[in-house]
Amino acid sequence: MTNQDIAYQQTLLREVETIPSEYFPNLLQLIRIFRETVLLSSAFHDKNEKEQKRYPLRGIPFTYIDPTEPVALDDWEVLQ
């Protein structure tokens, strides 16, 4: 642990000591929800990074200039 981590931990413990004990169940629930949220957010972020690497063009807007225009007409032997 770094000095900054220890300072945060001590500050957190001082804050908890000022809370009346009847609120401990609520505080514990808040801490658990916070932890789950942070872990889920981290997992979601990792998943998004993997998808962005897999599909680098996803989310980039594009425009169809003539969407009903036939394509590759020269490739059809029947038409020649």
C-alpha positions as CSV (number, residue, x, y, z in Angstrom):
1,M,0.0,0.0,0.0
2,T,1.2,3.5,-0.8
3,N,1.2,6.3,1.7
4,Q,-1.8,7.8,-0.1
5,D,-3.7,4.5,0.2
6,I,-3.0,4.4,3.9
7,A,-4.2,8.0,4.3
8,Y,-7.4,7.3,2.4
9,Q,-8.0,4.2,4.6
10,Q,-7.4,6.1,7.8
11,T,-9.8,8.9,6.6
12,L,-12.4,6.3,5.7
13,L,-12.1,4.6,9.1
14,R,-12.5,8.0,10.9
15,E,-15.6,8.7,8.8
16,V,-17.1,5.3,9.7
17,E,-16.4,5.8,13.4
18,T,-18.6,8.9,13.4
19,I,-21.6,7.0,12.0
20,P,-24.1,5.7,14.7
21,S,-24.1,1.9,15.0
22,E,-27.8,1.6,14.0
23,Y,-26.8,2.7,10.5
24,F,-24.1,0.1,10.1
25,P,-26.4,-2.4,8.1
26,N,-27.2,0.4,5.7
27,L,-23.6,1.4,5.4
28,L,-22.5,-2.2,4.8
29,Q,-25.1,-2.5,2.1
30,L,-23.9,0.7,0.4
31,I,-20.3,-0.5,0.5
32,R,-21.3,-3.8,-1.1
33,I,-23.4,-2.1,-3.8
34,F,-20.5,0.3,-4.5
35,R,-18.1,-2.6,-4.8
36,E,-20.4,-4.5,-7.2
37,T,-20.9,-1.4,-9.3
38,V,-17.2,-0.7,-9.6
39,L,-16.5,-4.3,-10.5
40,L,-19.3,-4.5,-13.1
41,S,-18.2,-1.2,-14.5
42,S,-14.7,-2.4,-14.9
43,A,-15.8,-5.7,-16.5
44,F,-18.1,-3.7,-18.9
45,H,-15.2,-1.4,-19.8
46,D,-12.9,-4.4,-20.6
47,K,-15.6,-5.9,-22.7
48,N,-16.1,-2.7,-24.7
49,E,-12.4,-2.4,-25.3
50,K,-12.3,-6.0,-26.7
51,E,-15.3,-5.2,-29.0
52,Q,-13.8,-2.0,-30.2
53,K,-10.6,-3.9,-31.2
54,R,-12.7,-6.6,-32.9
55,Y,-15.0,-4.2,-34.7
56,P,-13.0,-1.0,-35.2
57,L,-15.6,0.6,-37.5
58,R,-18.6,0.1,-35.3
59,G,-20.3,3.3,-34.4
60,I,-18.9,5.2,-37.3
61,P,-21.7,6.8,-39.3
62,F,-22.0,6.1,-43.1
63,T,-24.4,7.2,-45.8
64,Y,-25.9,5.1,-48.7
65,I,-25.7,7.3,-51.8
66,D,-28.0,5.2,-53.9
67,P,-29.2,2.1,-51.9
68,T,-31.5,0.8,-54.6
69,E,-28.9,0.9,-57.4
70,P,-28.0,-2.6,-58.6
71,V,-24.4,-3.7,-58.0
72,A,-22.0,-5.8,-60.1
73,L,-24.2,-5.8,-63.2
74,D,-21.1,-6.6,-65.4
75,D,-20.6,-9.8,-63.5
76,W,-24.0,-11.3,-64.6
77,E,-23.4,-13.5,-67.6
78,V,-27.2,-13.6,-68.4
79,L,-27.3,-9.8,-69.0
80,Q,-24.5,-9.8,-71.6
